């Protein structure tokens, strides 16, 4: 199964430059085609993500991922600045 794992954080911890203030986790299953996360929570400032499958994804207020979006390898992990109410949409690369 193709999944995108998302962790929402409220900010950065001082001089450690590490995420802090855990808010919640989400798992988006995109094995059946394009899928989107739930809207990010109030107070969310940073999103940590990882994927177990090759995929394309896009971030925004009402995103729909296509194979023209940024491609990520299986087992990729990263962080992005986030805005409450926005989402990540993802689609697999078959």
C-alpha positions in Angstrom: 0.0 0.0 0.0 1.2 3.5 -0.8 1.0 5.8 2.3 2.0 9.4 3.1 2.7 9.9 6.8 2.2 13.4 8.2 3.1 14.9 11.6 1.9 18.4 12.5 4.1 20.6 14.7 3.4 24.1 16.2 6.9 25.4 15.9 10.7 25.1 16.3 12.5 24.5 19.6 14.9 27.3 20.3 18.4 27.0 19.0 18.1 23.2 18.4 16.2 23.9 15.1 14.0 20.9 15.9 10.2 20.7 15.6 8.3 21.1 18.8 4.8 21.2 20.0 3.4 18.0 18.6 -0.2 18.5 17.4 -1.3 15.3 15.6 -0.4 12.6 13.0 -2.2 11.7 9.8 -1.8 8.8 7.4 -3.0 9.3 3.8 -3.5 6.1 1.7 -3.0 6.9 -2.0 -2.8 3.3 -3.3 -6.2 3.8 -5.0 -5.2 7.0 -6.8 -5.0 10.7 -5.9 -5.8 11.4 -2.2 -5.5 14.4 0.2 -4.7 14.9 3.8 -7.2 16.4 6.2 -6.8 20.2 6.6 -3.9 21.1 8.9 -4.9 22.1 12.5 -5.1 25.5 13.9 -1.6 26.3 15.3 0.2 24.1 12.8 3.4 25.8 11.5 5.5 22.9 10.4 4.6 19.6 8.7 7.0 16.6 8.8 6.2 14.0 6.2 7.5 10.7 4.9 6.3 8.3 2.2 6.7 4.6 1.7 6.2 4.7 -2.1 7.3 6.8 -5.1 4.9 9.6 -5.4 4.1 13.1 -6.6 2.6 15.6 -4.2 1.4 19.2 -3.9 0.5 21.5 -1.0 -2.2 24.1 -0.9 -5.7 25.1 0.2 -7.5 22.7 -2.2 -4.7 20.7 -4.0 -5.0 17.9 -6.5 -1.8 16.1 -7.2 -0.8 15.1 -10.7 2.3 13.5 -12.2 3.4 17.0 -13.1 4.0 17.9 -9.5 7.2 17.4 -7.5 8.3 13.7 -7.4 9.6 12.0 -4.2 11.3 8.7 -3.9 10.1 5.9 -1.7 11.2 6.3 1.9 11.7 10.1 1.4 11.2 12.3 4.5 11.1 16.1 4.9 9.7 19.2 6.5 7.7 22.1 5.1 6.3 25.3 6.6 2.6 24.9 6.9 -0.6 27.1 7.1 -3.6 25.9 9.1 -6.4 24.8 6.8 -4.0 23.7 4.0 -3.6 20.1 2.8 -1.2 17.8 0.9 -2.5 15.9 -2.1 -0.6 12.9 -3.3 -0.7 10.4 -6.2 1.5 7.3 -6.8 4.0 6.9 -9.5 3.4 3.5 -11.1 
